[in-house]
Amino acid sequence: MITLRFGEPGYPPLLAAIHQPPPSLDVIGDPALLVRPAVAVVGARKASREGLLVAERLAADLAARGIVVVSGLAFGIDSAAHRGALVTGRTVAVLASGVDVPSPRMNAPLYRRIARDGALVSEFPRGTPALKHHFLQRNRLISGLALGTVVVEAGARSGALITARHAREQDREVLAVPGSPLRETSAGANALLKDGAALVRGWEDVVRELGVHLDEAFRAADRSAPAAPASRPAAAGTIAPDGAVARRILATLGTRPVHVDDLQATCGLEVGPFLAHLSELEIVGAVRQLPGKYFVLPPTPLGARR
């Protein structure tokens, strides 16, 4: 367990930019995740089966592309988002209790998984129980740690809508997954879409909406990362993949084959650098080429992190 203090190295820069950032944060797990590009995925506690599946799949797809998934460890959509992210990547849980107090208690197994493979965060003193007004207070941290907030399912008076409101006040993107007008837990997400939130059908919509912000965040995170150990120089004629360019290509790919021309156009990169980096990614096994110059991400074994 460590404590990050405002104004000191390691304090999340996105959180530092919000109105009245917390003076300190207690962290269990990997504090480096708090400076990585992140997206919040939140929603109803009493979510539908479909909503839970959407949240888990969306979080897994985002995490597979190097994006940290932030949520609140609550039952329902939050827990589904954490579980999905842990399959392919990393996640951060923002608690309404002290960081050493699992909340809700029945989520203790998930709490322990995140402590081991992600990060738990709280602004409340250690030992503090989760009180009702703490949940409203912590919602600003969920949105504050992220470039954008995706609401998967939310009722008309859901706390997820408060997180979305904080995101707008913090000048962050607000996105929502549409739902059936007959389902009560879709009312809040549909209202956000009516008010101008970006529509999300899958990870592609999130990456497209946050594109420039994600590129900048990845570059900033790469600059702040510790230097890699020295290695053998690349063979003559090869080009080491640039972190931002490689991630842009990987973020555009999924399990559905994409033709090389469409991939280049979607990435918005010059043909020469694009082909050079795509070739390097294929060499290291990060992408797979199919017949006809189609590309996909290689399959990820269940439980592995990409």
C-alpha distance (Angstrom), angle and dihedral (degrees) to the residues before:
residue distance angle dihedral
M1 . . .
I2 3.81 . .
T3 3.79 135.6 .
L4 3.80 122.4 -132.7
R5 3.80 115.7 -158.5
F6 3.78 126.9 -155.2
G7 3.78 111.8 -99.5
E8 3.80 94.3 21.2
P9 3.83 128.0 104.4
G10 3.79 113.9 -82.1
Y11 3.81 96.2 30.8
P12 3.84 107.1 131.3
P13 3.83 108.2 -98.9
L14 3.81 93.6 -150.0
L15 3.79 90.5 53.8
A16 3.79 91.5 46.0
A17 3.82 88.4 59.4
I18 3.83 96.4 59.6
H19 3.80 126.0 93.3
Q20 3.81 109.9 -84.8
P21 3.80 99.5 -3.8
P22 3.81 114.5 -158.9
P23 3.83 112.5 -89.5
S24 3.80 89.9 -131.1
L25 3.79 142.2 7.0
D26 3.78 127.8 -152.2
V27 3.80 112.5 -144.9
I28 3.79 132.8 -167.1
G29 3.78 113.4 -171.9
D30 3.79 128.7 13.5
P31 3.85 111.6 -5.5
A32 3.83 90.4 -171.2
L33 3.81 88.0 75.3
L34 3.81 89.1 69.5
V35 3.80 91.3 68.5
R36 3.81 95.5 45.0
P37 3.83 122.8 98.1
A38 3.80 106.0 -83.2
V39 3.81 141.3 -175.3
A40 3.80 123.9 -162.3
V41 3.81 117.9 -134.0
V42 3.81 113.3 -168.6
G43 3.78 140.8 155.9
A44 3.76 150.5 127.6
R45 3.78 124.2 -13.6
K46 3.81 91.3 -146.1
A47 3.77 95.1 48.1
S48 3.78 128.7 166.0
R49 3.80 120.9 -105.8
E50 3.79 88.4 -110.2
G51 3.81 91.5 51.9
L52 3.80 91.8 50.7
L53 3.81 91.2 50.6
V54 3.81 91.5 48.5
A55 3.82 92.4 49.5
E56 3.80 93.3 47.6
R57 3.81 93.6 46.9
L58 3.81 93.8 44.6
A59 3.81 92.6 49.4
A60 3.81 92.2 47.3
D61 3.80 91.5 49.8
L62 3.81 92.9 48.7
A63 3.81 93.5 45.5
A64 3.81 90.7 49.7
R65 3.80 87.1 62.0
G66 3.79 94.6 54.5
I67 3.80 96.4 -96.0
V68 3.81 116.2 135.3
V69 3.82 112.9 -131.4
V70 3.82 115.0 -139.1
S71 3.80 123.7 -162.7
G72 3.79 142.4 142.7
L73 3.85 106.3 -103.1
A74 3.81 90.9 -120.6
F75 3.79 120.9 141.4
G76 3.78 117.6 -89.0
I77 3.79 121.8 21.1
D78 3.83 94.8 7.6
S79 3.80 93.2 55.4
A80 3.81 91.9 44.4
A81 3.81 90.3 52.5
H82 3.81 92.1 50.5
R83 3.80 92.2 47.8
G84 3.79 93.2 49.2
A85 3.79 93.4 48.2
L86 3.81 92.1 50.4
V87 3.81 90.9 57.9
T88 3.81 93.9 62.5
G89 3.80 108.1 11.0
R90 3.79 145.0 -22.7
T91 3.79 138.2 -39.3
V92 3.82 139.7 -169.9
A93 3.81 123.1 -146.9
V94 3.81 118.7 -157.2
L95 3.80 110.2 -154.1
A96 3.79 131.7 -148.3
S97 3.81 88.3 -150.5
G98 3.77 134.2 51.1
V99 3.78 110.5 -60.0
D100 3.82 89.9 -111.3
V101 3.82 93.5 55.5
P102 3.83 115.2 81.7
S103 3.79 108.5 -137.2
P104 2.96 123.8 -139.5
R105 3.80 91.6 24.7
M106 3.81 92.6 -142.7
N107 3.80 87.3 62.5
A108 3.81 91.5 61.1
P109 3.84 93.5 114.8
L110 3.82 90.6 54.4
Y111 3.82 89.5 44.2
R112 3.80 89.4 56.3
R113 3.82 92.8 47.8
I114 3.79 90.9 52.4
A115 3.80 91.2 47.2
R116 3.81 88.1 55.7
D117 3.82 101.4 38.5
G118 3.81 104.6 21.3
A119 3.79 137.3 9.6
L120 3.81 136.9 -76.5
V121 3.81 116.2 -152.6
S122 3.80 135.6 -171.8
E123 3.79 138.8 164.5
F124 3.81 91.6 -160.0
P125 3.83 121.7 95.6
R126 3.78 116.7 -94.3
G127 3.78 113.3 -86.8
T128 3.83 93.5 26.7
P129 3.83 112.7 141.1
A130 3.80 120.9 -132.4
L131 3.80 105.3 -94.2
K132 3.80 124.5 -172.0
H133 3.80 96.5 -108.6
H134 3.81 91.3 48.0
F135 3.80 91.1 70.3
L136 3.79 92.4 60.0
Q137 3.80 90.2 46.6
R138 3.80 95.5 49.7
N139 3.83 92.7 49.9
R140 3.81 90.4 77.2
L141 3.82 88.3 58.4
I142 3.80 92.8 52.5
S143 3.80 91.1 55.8
G144 3.81 92.2 35.6
L145 3.81 93.2 59.8
A146 3.81 92.3 51.0
L147 3.79 138.4 71.1
G148 3.79 88.9 -138.6
T149 3.80 141.5 -0.1
V150 3.81 122.8 -129.8
V151 3.82 116.6 -159.7
V152 3.80 109.0 -157.5
E153 3.80 101.2 178.3
A154 3.78 127.7 -6.1
G155 3.77 136.0 160.1
A156 3.78 122.0 -129.3
R157 3.83 91.1 -91.0
S158 3.80 99.6 32.4
G159 3.78 122.8 144.4
A160 3.81 86.5 -129.0
L161 3.80 87.7 71.3
I162 3.81 88.8 57.5
T163 3.80 88.4 53.8
A164 3.82 88.8 51.0
R165 3.80 90.4 49.3
H166 3.80 90.2 52.0
A167 3.80 89.2 50.0
R168 3.80 91.1 55.7
E169 3.79 91.8 46.7
Q170 3.82 88.7 50.8
D171 3.82 90.6 51.2
R172 3.81 92.0 -113.3
E173 3.79 126.7 137.8
V174 3.81 120.5 -91.2
L175 3.80 119.0 -152.7
A176 3.80 133.2 173.2
V177 3.78 140.9 -168.4
P178 3.84 112.0 -128.4
G179 3.79 118.3 -123.7
S180 3.76 141.2 -174.1
P181 3.82 114.1 -68.9
L182 3.81 86.3 -137.2
R183 3.80 92.6 62.2
E184 3.81 116.4 85.0
T185 3.80 92.5 -150.3
S186 3.81 90.5 58.6
A187 3.81 94.9 58.3
G188 3.80 95.6 87.4
A189 3.81 96.5 44.8
N190 3.81 91.3 47.0
A191 3.81 90.0 49.6
L192 3.81 89.9 53.6
L193 3.80 89.9 52.6
K194 3.79 90.3 50.3
D195 3.81 88.5 52.5
G196 3.80 93.0 53.2
A197 3.81 106.6 -84.8
A198 3.80 114.0 150.8
L199 3.80 113.8 -100.8
V200 3.80 115.9 -117.9
R201 3.80 123.2 -158.5
G202 3.80 95.0 156.4
W203 3.79 145.3 -22.1
E204 3.82 91.0 -68.7
D205 3.81 91.0 67.2
V206 3.81 91.7 51.1
V207 3.81 93.6 49.1
R208 3.80 91.3 45.2
E209 3.81 92.6 50.5
L210 3.81 94.3 46.0
G211 3.82 95.9 35.2
V212 3.80 102.6 125.3
H213 3.81 92.7 35.3
L214 3.81 90.9 51.9
D215 3.81 92.3 49.3
E216 3.80 91.1 51.4
A217 3.81 92.2 45.1
F218 3.81 93.2 50.4
R219 3.80 91.4 49.1
A220 3.82 91.5 48.9
A221 3.80 91.3 48.0
D222 3.81 91.1 49.1
R223 3.80 90.8 51.6
S224 3.79 91.8 51.3
A225 3.82 95.0 45.7
P226 3.82 118.3 102.6
A227 3.77 114.1 -96.2
A228 3.79 114.1 -91.5
P229 3.82 118.4 -116.1
A230 3.77 114.8 -91.2
S231 3.80 113.5 -91.7
R232 3.78 137.9 -178.0
P233 3.80 113.3 -67.3
A234 3.79 115.9 -102.1
A235 3.76 117.1 -95.8
A236 3.78 116.9 -95.6
G237 3.77 112.5 -79.1
T238 3.81 96.1 22.3
I239 3.79 126.1 113.9
A240 3.80 121.2 -146.8
P241 3.82 107.8 -129.2
D242 3.79 113.3 -104.7
G243 3.82 108.4 -126.2
A244 3.81 97.0 -128.5
V245 3.82 94.7 43.9
A246 3.80 93.4 46.1
R247 3.78 92.1 49.2
R248 3.78 90.8 48.8
I249 3.80 90.1 56.0
L250 3.81 92.9 44.5
A251 3.81 91.7 47.3
T252 3.81 89.9 55.3
L253 3.81 94.9 50.8
G254 3.78 128.3 77.2
T255 3.78 137.2 158.5
R256 3.80 91.6 -67.5
P257 3.84 112.4 87.3
V258 3.82 115.4 -108.4
H259 3.81 122.6 -164.4
V260 3.80 113.9 -119.4
D261 3.83 91.8 -118.3
D262 3.80 92.8 51.8
L263 3.81 90.2 45.1
Q264 3.80 92.0 53.1
A265 3.81 92.3 46.8
T266 3.80 93.1 48.6
C267 3.81 92.2 48.3
G268 3.82 90.3 50.3
L269 3.81 92.4 -140.4
E270 3.80 131.3 141.6
V271 3.81 111.1 -95.5
G272 3.82 96.7 -119.5
P273 3.82 99.4 51.5
F274 3.81 90.3 37.7
L275 3.81 94.2 55.8
A276 3.81 92.1 43.6
H277 3.80 93.0 53.4
L278 3.81 92.9 41.4
S279 3.79 89.3 53.9
E280 3.81 91.7 50.1
L281 3.81 91.2 48.9
E282 3.81 89.3 51.9
I283 3.81 91.3 49.7
V284 3.81 92.8 53.7
G285 3.81 91.3 45.3
A286 3.81 97.0 -112.3
V287 3.82 92.0 123.6
R288 3.80 133.0 25.2
Q289 3.81 126.2 -140.5
L290 3.80 118.6 -142.8
P291 3.82 127.8 -164.2
G292 3.80 113.7 -71.2
K293 3.82 94.5 35.2
Y294 3.80 94.3 -73.4
F295 3.81 119.6 147.9
V296 3.81 134.3 -156.4
L297 3.78 138.0 167.6
P298 3.81 112.5 -96.7
P299 3.83 114.4 -107.1
T300 3.80 115.2 -87.9
P301 3.84 116.3 -137.1
L302 3.78 113.6 -122.3
G303 3.79 109.5 -91.6
A304 3.81 94.2 19.2
R305 3.78 123.1 119.4
R306 3.78 117.3 -134.4
